Amino acid sequence: MPPDAVPGLPDAEYLVLSSRLIPGMDGGYTIATLARARQLAGAGVADGAGPQLLTFDPGSVADHAAHRRTFAEQGALVDPSRMRNLFDEAVDPHGGAARWLLDASDSAVAADPDVEYRVLTDAEGRAFAALPVIPGNPDWHLTEEPVLVYDAAGAVAGALHGFRGLYRAWLEHVTAAVGDRLIVVICESRQIGELVADWSDPRVRILHTIHTMHVEAPYTPDSTMNTLWTRWFRLADRFDAVIWPTATQRDDVVARFGPSANHVVVPNPIAPVATRHDLREDGLVIVLGRLAPGKRVDHAIRAFVAADVPGTRLEIWGGGPEQERLQTLIDELGAGDRVVLAGYTDSPGTVLDRASLLVTSTAFEGQPLGVVESLLHGTPVISYDVRYGIRDVLQQGGGVLVPGETSWRWVRPSVPC
């Protein structure tokens, strides 16, 4: 089905920009980005092949090929050839940088000798580019330090003006191939968004999606702004649209900052599933997600142990920096016979089909994909009532909301929120 057959979807070249897409990393962000691309493919973009997925992480060609294979095997990519990486394409097969990168470089720009550089090499060990190292600085992407470009002889041929110059050079190379067609850019990354907000190509329309919380603890609408987001909001009205995953977050932002930007709500897409009710296990409670401090998995463990409901057990699926601390807590509570850190799963759907209840004790959310997936699998949810998205998802039923600042107690999951 051609794109012009879909109401509201213009005939255009569609580009999805993502800092990185790596299997098993970045949780809901990766899932939502790939799901959006699949949804566009289903709507007929590129005759069903889907948008071009452009990534910007400086991994190896072999690593990126492995990522594409894994996503394809998981059914997350319609056409693996549509997933491209800047640094894969920055290499000339005969050594040094690709022609588009050499052409974009400025021979008059020189590196600061006091700045450390990370030299990137091809499979034969030949240098093609060098990136300035900005340690401990969350604004590394905004540096003005040059990005060095090497020729086939291994000499520095010129430089680009920071990561902005590098990213824009590749995007101009990619879009040169589409002629005069309209180009719809879906930017999935705040950092990339800051670097392309002033892209003045008349063919380009930039839609910027949001994936996470924009304020600090206690995560209320008037909480202190995260400093990274403060700068981003100054640019928001430069995008053709800012896409929020929930109406609640959009409304909070408009109430606080005004409607100067074009704010729209597009929930993150989730593919339909075939539920396996025959796998359901009575009494199985699960936690599913990254074991990070903001997820507060320790709350779920303490609540489960304190409830002491006969015939129940808790499986915690996922990995992350909190794993060792959570295992220590389980041991201290003497709960090892009923609470298990089950590790990472590449089949979350099967875990949800087995579960009788999903518990989420997160401090904040941006896109509660795990909650949506749980409901699709027929698994009820108990969750803190925190911003953003969980109340939006559960407002039609399917779970129980617990006040975010209240100690957990056991609540039967048949009561709608």
matplotlib code that plots the C-alpha trace (Angstrom):
import matplotlib.pyplot as plt

x = [0.0, 1.6, 1.9, -0.6, -3.2, -3.0, -5.0, -2.7, 0.6, 2.3, 4.3, 7.9, 11.2, 11.0, 14.1, 14.2, 17.2, 18.4, 21.6, 21.9, 19.8, 21.4, 19.5, 18.9, 19.9, 17.8, 14.7, 11.5, 13.3, 14.6, 11.3, 9.3, 11.7, 11.6, 7.9, 7.3, 9.4, 7.4, 4.2, 5.4, 6.3, 2.8, 1.4, 3.3, 6.4, 9.0, 6.5, 6.4, 10.2, 9.7, 11.7, 15.5, 16.8, 19.8, 22.1, 25.0, 27.0, 30.7, 30.6, 32.3, 30.8, 30.6, 28.8, 26.2, 25.7, 25.1, 22.6, 20.6, 20.7, 19.3, 16.6, 15.6, 15.5, 13.3, 10.9, 11.8, 13.1, 11.2, 14.2, 17.6, 19.2, 17.2, 19.1, 22.2, 25.0, 27.1, 30.4, 29.8, 29.4, 32.3, 34.9, 36.3, 37.0, 40.5, 41.4, 40.7, 37.4, 34.6, 34.4, 31.4, 33.2, 36.4, 34.3, 32.6, 35.8, 37.6, 41.4, 41.8, 40.5, 43.1, 42.7, 43.7, 46.8, 45.6, 42.4, 42.4, 41.1, 39.6, 40.9, 38.5, 39.9, 38.5, 38.8, 42.4, 43.4, 43.5, 42.4, 39.4, 38.2, 39.0, 36.5, 37.3, 37.0, 34.9, 34.9, 32.2, 30.3, 26.7, 26.9, 29.7, 27.6, 27.7, 31.4, 33.0, 36.2, 37.0, 36.2, 39.3, 39.1, 41.9, 42.8, 43.8, 47.5, 46.6, 47.1, 44.7, 43.0, 40.7, 38.1, 34.5, 33.1, 32.2, 29.6, 27.1, 29.2, 29.8, 26.1, 24.9, 27.4, 26.1, 22.4, 23.1, 24.9, 21.9, 19.3, 21.2, 20.0, 16.2, 16.2, 13.4, 11.1, 9.7, 11.8, 10.1, 12.6, 11.5, 14.1, 14.0, 17.0, 17.2, 20.9, 20.5, 17.5, 19.6, 22.1, 19.5, 16.9, 18.3, 18.5, 17.2, 16.7, 13.3, 12.5, 12.9, 10.1, 11.4, 9.1, 10.7, 9.4, 9.7, 10.5, 11.1, 10.5, 11.4, 11.6, 13.5, 12.3, 9.7, 8.5, 5.5, 4.5, 6.2, 9.3, 12.8, 13.6, 16.4, 19.1, 19.4, 15.7, 15.9, 18.1, 15.9, 12.7, 14.3, 14.5, 11.1, 9.3, 11.9, 10.5, 7.6, 6.0, 6.9, 5.3, 4.4, 3.5, 0.7, -1.8, -1.0, 2.7, 1.7, -0.9, 1.6, 4.2, 1.7, 0.4, 4.0, 5.6, 2.7, 1.7, 4.4, 5.6, 3.3, 2.6, 0.8, 0.1, 1.0, 1.1, 4.0, 2.9, 2.8, 2.2, -0.8, 0.0, -1.5, -2.0, -1.1, -3.5, -2.5, 0.9, -0.6, 0.8, -1.3, 0.5, 3.3, 4.1, 6.6, 8.7, 9.9, 12.4, 15.8, 17.2, 18.0, 17.6, 14.6, 12.7, 12.7, 12.5, 13.4, 9.9, 8.3, 10.4, 9.6, 5.9, 5.8, 7.6, 5.5, 2.2, 3.2, 0.3, 0.3, 1.1, 2.8, 6.3, 8.1, 10.3, 12.3, 13.2, 15.9, 19.5, 21.2, 23.3, 21.0, 21.3, 23.8, 22.1, 18.7, 20.2, 21.6, 18.2, 16.6, 19.1, 18.7, 14.9, 15.4, 13.2, 15.4, 12.9, 10.1, 11.9, 14.3, 16.3, 15.6, 18.0, 17.5, 14.9, 14.6, 11.0, 9.1, 5.9, 6.3, 7.1, 3.9, 1.8, 3.0, 2.4, -0.7, 0.3, 2.8, 4.1, 5.9, 7.2, 9.0, 9.5, 8.7, 7.9, 7.8, 6.4, 5.1, 5.4, 5.7, 2.3, 0.7, 2.3, 1.1, -2.5, -2.2, -1.2, -4.1, -1.9, -3.3, -1.0, -0.4, 1.6, 2.5, 0.4, 3.3, 3.9, 3.8, 1.6, 0.6, -2.7, -3.4, -3.0, -5.0, -7.8, -10.0, -9.2, -6.8, -5.0, -4.6, -2.9, -1.3, -0.5, 3.1, 4.2, 2.3, 3.8, 2.9, 0.3, -1.2, -4.2, -6.2, -5.7, -9.4, -10.2, -10.0, -8.0]
y = [0.0, 3.3, 6.0, 8.4, 5.7, 6.2, 9.2, 11.9, 10.1, 12.1, 10.6, 11.3, 9.8, 8.9, 8.9, 7.8, 9.2, 7.3, 7.7, 3.9, 0.8, -2.2, -5.4, -5.6, -2.0, 1.1, -0.8, 0.7, 3.3, 0.7, -1.2, 1.9, 3.2, -0.1, -0.5, 3.0, 2.0, -1.2, 0.7, 3.0, 0.0, -1.4, 1.9, 1.5, 3.6, 2.7, 0.1, -1.7, -1.7, 1.1, 4.2, 4.4, 3.9, 6.1, 5.4, 7.4, 5.2, 4.6, 0.8, -1.6, -2.7, -6.2, -5.1, -3.2, -6.1, -8.4, -5.9, -5.9, -9.7, -10.0, -7.5, -9.2, -12.6, -11.1, -9.7, -6.1, -5.1, -5.4, -4.7, -4.9, -3.0, 0.1, 0.3, 2.3, 3.7, 6.9, 5.3, 2.3, 4.6, 7.0, 4.4, 4.2, 0.6, 1.6, 3.3, 6.6, 8.4, 8.1, 10.7, 12.4, 12.9, 14.2, 16.6, 18.0, 18.5, 21.8, 21.6, 24.9, 23.6, 22.1, 20.2, 21.6, 19.7, 19.6, 17.7, 13.9, 12.1, 8.7, 7.5, 5.2, 2.6, 0.2, -3.6, -3.4, -0.9, 2.1, 5.4, 7.2, 9.6, 10.8, 12.0, 14.5, 12.9, 15.0, 13.0, 13.4, 16.0, 15.3, 18.0, 16.3, 16.4, 20.2, 20.5, 22.8, 20.7, 19.5, 15.9, 14.9, 13.2, 11.0, 10.4, 7.0, 7.7, 7.9, 11.7, 14.2, 15.8, 18.2, 18.4, 19.0, 21.5, 19.2, 16.5, 18.9, 19.1, 15.4, 14.5, 17.1, 16.0, 12.5, 13.5, 15.8, 12.8, 10.6, 13.1, 14.0, 10.7, 11.5, 14.4, 17.0, 14.7, 15.8, 14.3, 13.5, 13.2, 11.4, 12.3, 9.8, 11.3, 14.5, 14.9, 14.5, 16.8, 19.6, 19.2, 19.2, 21.7, 24.4, 22.2, 24.6, 22.2, 23.2, 19.6, 18.5, 18.4, 17.4, 15.5, 15.1, 12.2, 12.1, 9.0, 9.9, 12.2, 15.9, 16.9, 15.8, 14.2, 14.3, 14.2, 16.5, 18.9, 21.9, 20.0, 21.3, 20.8, 18.5, 20.8, 18.8, 19.3, 23.0, 23.6, 21.4, 23.3, 26.4, 24.7, 22.9, 25.4, 24.9, 21.4, 20.9, 18.8, 17.5, 14.1, 13.1, 9.5, 10.5, 13.3, 13.9, 14.8, 16.9, 18.8, 19.3, 20.7, 23.1, 24.3, 25.1, 26.4, 27.4, 26.2, 27.8, 24.5, 22.2, 19.6, 16.4, 13.1, 9.8, 6.8, 4.5, 1.6, -2.0, -4.8, -7.1, -10.4, -13.9, -14.6, -18.0, -18.5, -22.1, -20.9, -19.0, -20.1, -19.4, -17.3, -16.1, -12.5, -10.8, -7.7, -7.1, -4.4, -2.9, -3.2, 0.5, 2.8, 4.7, 1.4, 0.9, -2.9, -3.1, -1.7, -4.6, -7.1, -5.7, -5.5, -9.0, -10.4, -8.3, -9.4, -13.1, -14.4, -18.2, -19.9, -17.0, -16.4, -13.5, -13.6, -10.5, -10.4, -8.0, -6.9, -3.7, -2.0, -2.8, -6.6, -7.2, -4.9, -6.6, -10.0, -8.8, -7.6, -10.9, -12.7, -10.4, -10.9, -14.7, -14.7, -16.7, -19.6, -17.3, -14.3, -15.0, -12.7, -14.5, -12.5, -11.1, -12.6, -12.3, -13.5, -11.1, -12.1, -15.7, -14.3, -12.2, -15.2, -17.2, -14.5, -14.0, -10.4, -7.8, -5.4, -2.1, 0.1, 2.7, 6.3, 7.8, 6.7, 8.2, 5.3, 2.4, -0.1, -3.0, -2.1, -2.0, -5.3, -6.8, -5.9, -7.2, -10.5, -10.5, -10.0, -7.5, -4.8, -3.3, 0.0, 3.2, 6.1, 8.0, 10.2, 9.5, 7.2, 4.5, 6.1, 6.9, 3.2, 1.8, 4.3, 1.7, -1.0, -3.9, -3.1, -1.2, 2.1, 2.7, 6.3, 6.9, 8.1, 5.4, 2.2, -0.9, -3.3, -6.3, -5.4, -7.9, -7.1, -7.5, -3.9, -1.4, 1.8]
z = [0.0, -1.0, 1.7, 0.0, 0.5, 4.3, 5.6, 7.0, 6.0, 3.2, 0.4, 1.6, 2.5, 6.2, 8.4, 12.1, 14.0, 17.1, 19.1, 19.1, 18.7, 20.5, 21.5, 25.2, 25.9, 26.7, 27.5, 26.3, 24.2, 21.8, 21.8, 21.0, 18.3, 16.4, 16.9, 15.4, 12.4, 12.0, 12.2, 9.4, 7.3, 7.9, 6.7, 3.4, 3.8, 1.2, -0.2, 3.1, 3.8, 6.4, 7.2, 7.1, 10.7, 11.1, 14.2, 15.4, 17.8, 16.9, 17.2, 14.7, 11.4, 12.8, 15.9, 13.9, 11.6, 14.6, 16.0, 12.7, 12.6, 16.1, 15.5, 12.3, 14.1, 16.8, 14.1, 15.1, 11.7, 8.5, 6.2, 7.9, 5.1, 6.1, 9.4, 8.8, 10.9, 10.5, 11.3, 9.1, 6.2, 7.2, 6.0, 2.5, 1.6, 0.3, 3.6, 5.3, 5.4, 2.9, 0.1, 1.6, 4.9, 3.2, 1.1, 4.2, 6.2, 6.4, 5.9, 7.8, 11.1, 13.4, 16.7, 20.1, 21.1, 24.7, 23.8, 24.0, 20.9, 20.2, 16.9, 15.0, 12.6, 10.0, 10.1, 8.8, 11.6, 9.3, 10.8, 9.2, 11.9, 15.5, 18.0, 20.8, 24.3, 26.6, 29.9, 32.5, 30.5, 29.7, 27.0, 25.1, 21.9, 21.9, 21.9, 19.3, 19.4, 15.8, 14.6, 12.6, 9.2, 7.8, 4.2, 2.7, 3.6, 7.3, 7.5, 8.9, 5.8, 7.7, 10.4, 11.0, 13.5, 16.4, 16.5, 15.0, 11.8, 11.7, 12.1, 9.7, 7.1, 7.2, 7.1, 4.1, 2.4, 3.1, 2.0, -1.2, -2.6, -2.3, -4.7, -4.2, -2.2, 1.1, 4.0, 7.3, 10.1, 13.3, 15.9, 18.8, 20.7, 22.7, 21.9, 18.2, 18.3, 19.8, 16.9, 14.1, 15.4, 13.1, 10.0, 7.3, 4.4, 2.9, 2.1, 5.8, 8.4, 11.9, 14.4, 17.8, 20.0, 23.8, 25.7, 29.4, 32.3, 32.0, 35.7, 38.7, 41.9, 43.3, 39.7, 40.1, 37.3, 39.1, 40.1, 39.3, 35.6, 34.6, 33.3, 30.1, 29.4, 30.2, 27.2, 25.0, 25.8, 24.5, 21.1, 21.2, 19.0, 16.2, 15.6, 13.3, 16.0, 19.5, 20.1, 23.6, 24.5, 26.9, 27.2, 30.8, 30.1, 27.2, 29.3, 32.1, 29.7, 28.0, 31.3, 32.5, 29.3, 27.1, 23.7, 21.6, 20.2, 18.2, 20.9, 19.9, 21.5, 19.8, 22.1, 21.6, 19.4, 20.6, 18.2, 18.8, 20.5, 20.7, 24.4, 25.7, 28.6, 28.8, 30.2, 33.1, 36.5, 39.6, 42.2, 39.9, 40.4, 38.2, 37.9, 34.3, 33.4, 34.0, 37.5, 37.9, 41.0, 39.5, 39.1, 42.9, 42.6, 46.3, 47.0, 45.2, 47.0, 50.4, 49.6, 48.4, 51.4, 53.8, 52.2, 52.7, 50.5, 50.6, 47.3, 45.7, 44.3, 42.8, 39.7, 38.8, 35.1, 33.8, 34.4, 35.5, 38.2, 41.1, 40.7, 43.4, 45.9, 45.2, 45.8, 49.1, 50.1, 49.2, 51.3, 54.2, 54.1, 54.0, 50.9, 48.5, 48.4, 47.0, 45.4, 42.4, 40.2, 37.0, 34.7, 31.3, 29.0, 25.2, 25.4, 27.7, 26.1, 27.4, 30.9, 30.8, 29.6, 32.6, 35.2, 37.2, 38.2, 37.1, 39.7, 38.9, 41.6, 39.4, 40.7, 37.3, 33.7, 30.3, 28.3, 30.4, 27.6, 30.1, 31.5, 28.0, 27.1, 30.3, 29.5, 26.0, 27.5, 29.9, 32.9, 35.5, 36.9, 40.3, 40.2, 41.9, 40.6, 39.2, 36.2, 33.4, 31.5, 33.9, 34.9, 31.3, 30.4, 33.3, 33.3, 31.5, 34.0, 34.1, 37.3, 40.6, 41.3, 44.7, 45.8, 45.0, 48.4, 50.3, 51.7, 49.7, 50.8, 49.1, 46.9, 44.9, 41.2, 40.1, 41.3, 38.5, 39.0]

ax = plt.figure().add_subplot(projection="3d")
ax.plot(x, y, z, "-o")
ax.set_aspect("equal")
plt.show()
